[in-house]
Amino acid sequence: MARGRRVLSAACGALAAATCLRRGAFVPGPVRDRVAPLAAASAAAAFGPPALADEIGDAAKKLAADSYAFAKEVDWNSGIYLQAPGKFQPLEAVKAIDKMIVMGAQADPKLLKAAAEAHHKAIGSASGANGVTSQADWEAVNAALGRVIASVPESTVMDVYNSVSSITDSGVPAYMKSLVNGADAEKAYSAFLAFKDVVKKNQVSSPGPAASAPSGDSIGAAAKKLSDASYPFLKSVDWTSDIFIKPLPGVSAKDALKAVDKAIVMGAAADGNALKAAAEAHHKAIGSIDASGVTSAADYEAVNAALGRVIASVPTSKVMDVYNAFAKIVPGTVPNKLFSTVDPLAANAAAKAFYEFKDVVKAAR
């Protein structure tokens, strides 16, 4: 969970760097300058009918050409992307994350897979002191993200924009712009505005169907056993702590990105329906969290079951790639520190139940 929040914070930060330009964009508000570029990239390549010209792809090519100078000036290795974009408000941030989850659940699974694969390729070409990807891969990521955003209704995209805007300090856009060449940032922003128009033109008006979730399977039964045994541990975790957005001690951004890349590859290999079901389970679980950030026991069980099915849908080798990549960069002090903050007996009971659960998941693969 801590790693997941860290990755999400980094992604949101990168988005901030890419969009802090000026007012008058896609949507009103201080976050516009922070969210616009990513929204454009994400919105552009999503749902263009295959029988027609690839308008989003063509627009992404122009966007990439006009924004790559800006992209090269951004320090993608900066730790600023792990920081909250304003006052630290964990429960408010969860509401914004929830809107992103809903958007992901509504997106076309095939387009999400293509976007993950584009990111994997782009990570492979990242180079230089600031970790910028190649222009070709920059273009491909913009196109893929655009297609994803175009595969969901505009209202869903705007929910994400507005929720992120509500937790972003008004000074963030100007500060982020000050870190790059202003003229290049303005040129990239203008290109983004043109790009978002193409994406909007190709955008769907209603979301696709909800996921179909199995019932009575071995993973569901094992998830109930795991959840019953580990819920006391869950309640002993301080989910409002800022420790979950702290960087791993002594780990470079480049090394952390290698581990994130393995997670992206695993996501791309997962079953689309299982991923959608997991996103929907997380959305429901966020809806039942209390003032301490703890979800209900029933929703916790549903999340465990959904995640188990996602993991069972990919080869063991890809799961182990993720495990080994993160094991390599997580210092031994981190587990010890986290263990010291919870009920040790509850933590041990949860670990024992988890080991039994993973055996069931492995057998179901």
KAMO-V941467 format. One record per residue. N is the residue number from 1. SS is DSSP state (helix for helix, strand for strand, loop for the rest). PSI is psi in radians with two decimals (none if undefined). NEAR is the number of other ideal C-beta (glycine too) atoms within 8 Angstrom. Layout:
n	ss	psi	near
N	SS	PSI	NEAR
N	SS	PSI	NEAR
This chain:
n	ss	psi	near
1	loop	-0.75	5
2	helix	-0.76	8
3	helix	-0.71	7
4	helix	-0.74	7
5	helix	-0.64	10
6	helix	-0.78	14
7	helix	-0.75	10
8	helix	-0.71	10
9	helix	-0.72	13
10	helix	-0.72	11
11	helix	-0.75	9
12	helix	-0.64	11
13	helix	-0.73	14
14	helix	-0.66	12
15	helix	-0.70	12
16	helix	-0.76	16
17	helix	-0.61	16
18	helix	-0.24	13
19	helix	0.05	18
20	loop	1.48	14
21	loop	-1.28	14
22	loop	3.07	8
23	loop	2.88	6
24	loop	0.50	3
25	loop	-2.76	13
26	loop	-0.84	9
27	loop	2.76	10
28	loop	2.86	4
29	loop	2.80	8
30	loop	-0.45	11
31	loop	-0.28	12
32	helix	-0.80	16
33	helix	-0.24	17
34	helix	-0.59	16
35	helix	-0.41	15
36	helix	-0.97	17
37	helix	-0.76	14
38	helix	-0.72	12
39	helix	-0.70	15
40	helix	-0.87	17
41	helix	-0.73	16
42	helix	-0.59	12
43	helix	-0.42	17
44	helix	-0.87	21
45	loop	0.56	16
46	loop	-1.01	20
47	loop	0.58	11
48	loop	2.21	14
49	loop	2.27	5
50	loop	-0.39	4
51	loop	-0.27	3
52	loop	3.03	7
53	loop	2.65	5
54	loop	1.37	7
55	helix	-0.71	11
56	helix	-0.75	17
57	helix	-0.74	10
58	helix	-0.72	10
59	helix	-0.61	14
60	helix	-0.60	17
61	helix	-0.77	10
62	helix	-0.70	11
63	helix	-0.79	17
64	helix	-0.74	12
65	helix	-0.67	10
66	helix	-0.20	10
67	helix	-0.08	14
68	helix	-0.59	10
69	helix	-0.72	10
70	helix	-0.79	14
71	helix	-0.64	12
72	helix	-0.36	9
73	helix	-0.29	10
74	loop	2.35	13
75	loop	1.62	8
76	loop	-0.18	11
77	loop	0.04	9
78	loop	2.50	9
79	helix	-0.07	7
80	helix	-0.43	7
81	helix	-0.11	13
82	helix	-0.03	11
83	loop	2.66	9
84	loop	2.51	11
85	loop	0.22	12
86	loop	-2.60	8
87	loop	2.39	6
88	loop	1.93	5
89	loop	1.42	9
90	helix	-0.76	11
91	helix	-0.54	10
92	helix	-0.64	9
93	helix	-0.64	10
94	helix	-0.61	11
95	helix	-0.69	10
96	helix	-0.73	13
97	helix	-0.66	10
98	helix	-0.70	13
99	helix	-0.63	13
100	helix	-0.70	10
101	helix	-0.76	12
102	helix	-0.74	12
103	helix	-0.73	14
104	helix	-0.65	9
105	helix	-0.50	12
106	helix	-0.30	11
107	loop	2.72	13
108	loop	2.11	11
109	helix	-0.64	10
110	helix	-0.63	7
111	helix	-0.60	15
112	helix	-0.74	13
113	helix	-0.78	10
114	helix	-0.66	10
115	helix	-0.69	14
116	helix	-0.75	12
117	helix	-0.63	10
118	helix	-0.69	14
119	helix	-0.71	11
120	helix	-0.79	12
121	helix	-0.71	10
122	helix	-0.65	14
123	helix	-0.62	13
124	helix	-0.43	8
125	helix	0.04	10
126	loop	2.36	11
127	strand	3.11	6
128	loop	3.03	7
129	loop	-0.49	4
130	loop	0.07	10
131	loop	0.58	13
132	strand	2.52	11
133	loop	3.06	11
134	loop	2.79	8
135	helix	-0.66	8
136	helix	-0.73	7
137	helix	-0.54	13
138	helix	-0.77	15
139	helix	-0.78	13
140	helix	-0.68	12
141	helix	-0.78	14
142	helix	-0.78	16
143	helix	-0.80	16
144	helix	-0.75	15
145	helix	-0.66	16
146	helix	-0.74	21
147	helix	-0.63	18
148	helix	-0.83	17
149	helix	-0.61	17
150	helix	-0.24	18
151	loop	0.06	13
152	loop	2.72	14
153	loop	2.64	11
154	helix	-0.65	7
155	helix	-0.61	6
156	helix	-0.71	13
157	helix	-0.75	13
158	helix	-0.52	9
159	helix	-0.71	11
160	helix	-0.86	14
161	helix	-0.88	15
162	helix	-0.64	11
163	helix	-0.68	12
164	helix	-0.66	15
165	helix	-0.65	13
166	helix	-0.35	8
167	loop	0.16	13
168	loop	2.22	13
169	loop	2.44	8
170	loop	-0.31	6
171	loop	-0.13	6
172	helix	-0.86	15
173	helix	-0.83	17
174	helix	-0.67	8
175	helix	-0.79	9
176	helix	-0.67	14
177	helix	-0.54	12
178	helix	-0.26	6
179	loop	-0.13	9
180	loop	3.11	12
181	loop	2.12	8
182	helix	-0.73	7
183	helix	-0.71	6
184	helix	-0.63	11
185	helix	-0.73	13
186	helix	-0.72	10
187	helix	-0.74	12
188	helix	-0.68	16
189	helix	-0.75	15
190	helix	-0.71	9
191	helix	-0.65	13
192	helix	-0.74	16
193	helix	-0.68	12
194	helix	-0.69	11
195	helix	-0.76	18
196	helix	-0.50	15
197	helix	-0.68	8
198	helix	-0.72	14
199	helix	-0.81	18
200	helix	-0.65	10
201	helix	-0.57	7
202	loop	0.14	11
203	loop	2.48	14
204	loop	2.79	9
205	loop	-0.27	4
206	loop	2.62	4
207	loop	2.83	7
208	loop	-3.08	5
209	loop	2.72	3
210	loop	2.89	6
211	loop	2.68	10
212	loop	2.12	6
213	loop	2.31	6
214	loop	2.80	7
215	loop	2.60	5
216	loop	0.27	5
217	loop	2.96	9
218	helix	-0.61	8
219	helix	-0.68	13
220	helix	-0.74	11
221	helix	-0.71	10
222	helix	-0.59	13
223	helix	-0.63	14
224	helix	-0.75	10
225	helix	-0.75	11
226	helix	-0.79	14
227	helix	-0.73	12
228	helix	-0.69	10
229	helix	-0.45	10
230	helix	-0.09	13
231	helix	-0.65	10
232	helix	-0.67	10
233	helix	-0.79	13
234	helix	-0.74	10
235	helix	-0.30	8
236	helix	-0.10	9
237	loop	2.41	9
238	loop	1.60	6
239	loop	-0.15	10
240	loop	0.08	7
241	loop	2.59	8
242	helix	0.06	8
243	helix	-0.41	7
244	helix	-0.15	10
245	helix	0.26	10
246	loop	2.48	8
247	loop	2.66	8
248	loop	2.30	11
249	loop	2.21	7
250	loop	0.19	4
251	loop	2.19	9
252	loop	2.77	6
253	helix	-0.65	10
254	helix	-0.78	8
255	helix	-0.65	10
256	helix	-0.65	12
257	helix	-0.58	11
258	helix	-0.69	11
259	helix	-0.73	13
260	helix	-0.66	11
261	helix	-0.70	12
262	helix	-0.63	13
263	helix	-0.66	11
264	helix	-0.76	12
265	helix	-0.73	12
266	helix	-0.73	13
267	helix	-0.69	9
268	helix	-0.49	10
269	helix	-0.21	9
270	loop	2.74	12
271	loop	2.26	9
272	helix	-0.72	10
273	helix	-0.67	9
274	helix	-0.68	13
275	helix	-0.76	13
276	helix	-0.76	12
277	helix	-0.65	13
278	helix	-0.69	13
279	helix	-0.76	12
280	helix	-0.62	12
281	helix	-0.69	13
282	helix	-0.70	12
283	helix	-0.80	12
284	helix	-0.68	10
285	helix	-0.66	14
286	helix	-0.57	13
287	helix	-0.32	8
288	loop	0.15	10
289	loop	2.59	12
290	loop	-2.96	6
291	loop	-0.31	4
292	loop	0.02	9
293	loop	0.27	10
294	loop	2.25	9
295	loop	3.03	9
296	loop	2.78	7
297	helix	-0.67	8
298	helix	-0.74	7
299	helix	-0.56	13
300	helix	-0.77	13
301	helix	-0.74	13
302	helix	-0.66	12
303	helix	-0.78	13
304	helix	-0.75	12
305	helix	-0.76	13
306	helix	-0.73	15
307	helix	-0.66	9
308	helix	-0.70	15
309	helix	-0.61	15
310	helix	-0.85	13
311	helix	-0.63	10
312	helix	-0.27	11
313	loop	-0.03	10
314	loop	2.71	11
315	loop	2.61	7
316	helix	-0.65	7
317	helix	-0.66	6
318	helix	-0.61	12
319	helix	-0.76	11
320	helix	-0.52	8
321	helix	-0.73	11
322	helix	-0.84	12
323	helix	-0.88	8
324	helix	-0.62	8
325	helix	-0.75	13
326	helix	-0.59	11
327	helix	-0.56	7
328	helix	-0.54	8
329	helix	-0.11	11
330	loop	1.95	9
331	loop	2.63	8
332	helix	-0.37	6
333	helix	-0.43	7
334	helix	-0.93	10
335	helix	-0.69	8
336	helix	-0.71	8
337	helix	-0.81	8
338	helix	-0.66	10
339	helix	-0.61	9
340	helix	-0.24	6
341	loop	-0.01	8
342	loop	3.08	11
343	loop	2.00	8
344	helix	-0.65	7
345	helix	-0.71	6
346	helix	-0.64	12
347	helix	-0.73	12
348	helix	-0.67	8
349	helix	-0.67	12
350	helix	-0.71	13
351	helix	-0.76	8
352	helix	-0.77	9
353	helix	-0.61	13
354	helix	-0.72	10
355	helix	-0.67	8
356	helix	-0.67	11
357	helix	-0.74	14
358	helix	-0.51	8
359	helix	-0.66	8
360	helix	-0.74	13
361	helix	-0.76	13
362	helix	-0.71	9
363	helix	-0.48	7
364	helix	-0.16	10
365	loop	none	8
